[in-house]
Amino acid sequence: MEPKTSTSIPTGEEWIGQVKWDGVRILTYWDGREVRLFNRRRRERTWHYPELTDIRSYCTAASAILDGEVIALGNDGRPSFPRVMKRDGIRRLERVKGLQRTIPIAYMIFDVLYYNGEWIRERTFRDREEILAQIIIPGGHCRRVASHRDGRALFTAIKEQDMEGIVMKQLTSPYILGAKKDYWLKVKNYRNLVAVVGGFTTAGPRVNSLLLGLYDDEERLHYVGRVGTGKLTQEGWFRLTERLQRLQTTEEPFANGPQGHSPVLWVKPWLTVEIQHLGWTEGCLLRQPSIQGLVDIPPLECRLEERNPV
């Protein structure tokens, strides 16, 4: 079951809020004999996360299917999606033991679909939460995700912690396999900043992505990602194409040239755009950037150290 995207936070006694942990969705299957782990694409991950195979250390059920998020913390103490992907995307499984030391993980459990030989998907989320509270042993690598009555207060708290967002859930909701329903709503913590356009790529006659940069304290332009989606209309993209063509140059403006974007057409770094995004990778690149529009802000005011929120 997946949450639908929402821009508003529902209120009322039938709703609770949970932190949206920035990690990898993992289902744990326990039949009383062995444990198997699968991601939401149904790819097995049992050997990627051996910490979770000792299920008796964190679950008292005779059999169960648990749903949760595997996370890894970054150097700032917040969940880091790039770090957990180093565990989830590993192909040489002999490296797992070493990564257990360098990238420890935690399993944030928020639902149970099957319990002691019985499917409980049709039972309410309230009932399933009560079962989770009875069978999950917190500690070690596993935690039960807490529920909060005040979704707005929770969203304020996660914004202060610069986390990904929240998921609002109806207490009366069943668990519907493979579906996105209004029973669960995710509200993401989008951030906005202004960035400088340093280059672009094309598809046919118009621009299809912009290469973005921010200035450091020595006025060097650092590449921070590219954006190809957002609020620009087709006409807006064509108008932007005309403006960028007039600014073309053979000189790359970035101090740390972007990798893997070719062919790239460089421009004089004179245009600035407002960007919505979901935070930063460990390599200081924007996550899921989306263009909101062109803005009239001097390029040198787009600073790397401030991440200039709008």
Secondary structure as the mmCIF struct_conf table of DSSP 4:
data_model
#
loop_
_struct_conf.conf_type_id
_struct_conf.id
_struct_conf.beg_label_comp_id
_struct_conf.beg_label_asym_id
_struct_conf.beg_label_seq_id
_struct_conf.end_label_comp_id
_struct_conf.end_label_asym_id
_struct_conf.end_label_seq_id
STRN STRN1 GLU A 2 THR A 5
BEND BEND1 THR A 7 SER A 8
BEND BEND2 GLY A 12 GLY A 12
TURN_TY1_P TURN_TY1_P1 GLU A 13 GLU A 14
STRN STRN2 TRP A 15 VAL A 19
BEND BEND3 GLY A 23 GLY A 23
STRN STRN3 VAL A 24 TRP A 30
BEND BEND4 GLY A 32 ARG A 33
STRN STRN4 VAL A 35 ASN A 39
TURN_TY1_P TURN_TY1_P2 ARG A 40 ARG A 41
STRN STRN5 GLU A 44 GLU A 44
TURN_TY1_P TURN_TY1_P3 THR A 46 HIS A 48
HELX_RH_3T_P HELX_RH_3T_P1 PRO A 50 LEU A 52
BEND BEND5 THR A 53 THR A 53
HELX_RH_3T_P HELX_RH_3T_P2 ILE A 55 SER A 57
TURN_TY1_P TURN_TY1_P4 TYR A 58 TYR A 58
STRN STRN6 CYS A 59 CYS A 59
BEND BEND6 ALA A 62 SER A 63
STRN STRN7 ALA A 64 ILE A 71
STRN STRN8 LEU A 73 LEU A 73
TURN_TY1_P TURN_TY1_P5 ASN A 75 ASP A 76
BEND BEND7 GLY A 77 ARG A 78
STRN STRN9 PRO A 79 PRO A 79
HELX_RH_AL_P HELX_RH_AL_P1 PHE A 81 ASP A 88
TURN_TY1_P TURN_TY1_P6 GLY A 89 GLY A 89
HELX_RH_3T_P HELX_RH_3T_P3 LEU A 93 ARG A 95
HELX_RH_AL_P HELX_RH_AL_P2 VAL A 96 THR A 102
BEND BEND8 ILE A 103 ILE A 103
STRN STRN10 ALA A 106 TYR A 115
TURN_TY1_P TURN_TY1_P7 ASN A 116 GLY A 117
STRN STRN11 GLU A 118 TRP A 119
TURN_TY1_P TURN_TY1_P8 ARG A 121 GLU A 122
BEND BEND9 ARG A 123 ARG A 123
HELX_RH_AL_P HELX_RH_AL_P3 PHE A 125 ILE A 135
STRN STRN12 ILE A 136 ILE A 136
STRN STRN13 GLY A 139 GLY A 139
TURN_TY1_P TURN_TY1_P9 GLY A 140 HIS A 141
STRN STRN14 CYS A 142 ARG A 144
HELX_LH_PP_P HELX_LH_PP_P1 VAL A 145 ALA A 146
STRN STRN15 HIS A 148 HIS A 148
BEND BEND10 ARG A 149 ARG A 149
HELX_RH_AL_P HELX_RH_AL_P4 GLY A 151 GLU A 160
TURN_TY1_P TURN_TY1_P10 GLN A 161 ASP A 162
STRN STRN16 GLY A 165 GLN A 170
TURN_TY1_P TURN_TY1_P11 LEU A 171 THR A 172
TURN_TY1_P TURN_TY1_P12 LEU A 177 GLY A 178
STRN STRN17 LYS A 180 LYS A 188
STRN STRN18 ARG A 191 ALA A 203
TURN_TY1_P TURN_TY1_P13 GLY A 204 PRO A 205
STRN STRN19 ARG A 206 TYR A 215
TURN_TY1_P TURN_TY1_P14 ASP A 217 GLU A 218
BEND BEND11 GLU A 219 GLU A 219
STRN STRN20 LEU A 221 VAL A 227
STRN STRN21 GLY A 230 GLY A 230
BEND BEND12 LYS A 231 LYS A 231
HELX_RH_AL_P HELX_RH_AL_P5 GLN A 234 ARG A 246
TURN_TY1_P TURN_TY1_P15 LEU A 247 LEU A 247
STRN STRN22 GLN A 248 THR A 249
BEND BEND13 THR A 250 GLU A 251
STRN STRN23 PHE A 254 PHE A 254
BEND BEND14 ALA A 255 ASN A 256
BEND BEND15 GLN A 259 GLY A 260
BEND BEND16 PRO A 263 PRO A 263
STRN STRN24 LEU A 265 VAL A 267
TURN_TY1_P TURN_TY1_P16 PRO A 269 TRP A 270
STRN STRN25 THR A 272 HIS A 277
BEND BEND17 LEU A 278 LEU A 278
STRN STRN26 TRP A 280 TRP A 280
TURN_TY1_P TURN_TY1_P17 GLU A 282 GLY A 283
BEND BEND18 CYS A 284 CYS A 284
STRN STRN27 LEU A 286 LEU A 286
BEND BEND19 ARG A 287 GLN A 288
STRN STRN28 SER A 290 VAL A 295
HELX_RH_3T_P HELX_RH_3T_P4 PRO A 299 GLU A 301
STRN STRN29 ARG A 303 ARG A 303
TURN_TY1_P TURN_TY1_P18 LEU A 304 ARG A 307
STRN STRN30 PRO A 309 PRO A 309
#
